[in-house]
Amino acid sequence: PDLVSALVGLGHAHARRHEPVRAIPHYRRALGLDPTDVELPFALGNALYEANRLSEAAAVYELVTRLDSQHARGWFNLGHTFKALDRLPEAEQAFAAAIVADPKFYKARFMRAHALSGLDRHAEAVQEYHETLRLNPRYAKAHFNLASCHLRDGDYDAAIRRFQSVLKLDRHYERAHFGLGQAYLQQQRRKEARASFTEALRLRSDLYPCRLQLARLLDEDRAPEASIHYRAYLRDAPESPEHEDVRRRLRSLESSA
């Protein structure tokens, strides 16, 4: 027992210093000495995940869930690992198991909703986002993802209300300003869309799709400002497939001027 404790202590010390590769052998040795302690494979799985050894991490987290089927964090981390491996069906199932183990685990509900959305099971994703917010009404990321679902589904009033909920919680959530602008634009509320896009870019200048949307809006009656944004877009997003269209429009604006 003293040796196991010492090995775990060494592993934790390296983990705290973000040295997962040095932590891994200590956790492995401790697990070999005491294969029944569920927290040993859990710590090992965390170190493997941080070291980006994802397939190994998944196998170890599966061991955690075999040793303790109610280990909510084990299921949750297994879900994250499957998601990183682009194994979304298995990720969704792991997050669902985490919820069974702990129905109040709102982050597991959030991640299950995210996985469901990636699997095109949109109605279930929306329901799970609502459950997330029932458990934690101040979880801005869940408000944002739910707003994005409404925007995708064409429910622009609901999207606007939900993006506004995000911004009440965090005025600096730049992607919520961008999403709000997109919803306003779909409703032809151009002045409000401009204001939202402008604020998003003030907070984060590398939101290239936002810059392009704003340039196209300004194009209608404020051509000099539109030209500035078009030029910034060409400079900052060199790989964009929109480049030729933007250059063409920029030449047209400048020849008119």
Secondary structure by P-SEA (a helix, b strand, c coil): caaaaaaaaaaaaaaaacccccaaaaaaaaaaaccccaaaaaaaaaaaaaacaaaaaaaaaaaaaaacccaaaaaaaaaaaaaaacaaaaaaaaaaaaaaacccaaaaaaaaaaaaaaacaaaaaaaaaaaaaaacccaaaaaaaaaaaaaaacaaaaaaaaaaaaaaacccaaaaaaaaaaaaaaacaaaaaaaaaaaaaaacccaaaaaaaaaaaaccccaaaaaaaaaaaaaccccccaaaaaaaaaaaaaaac
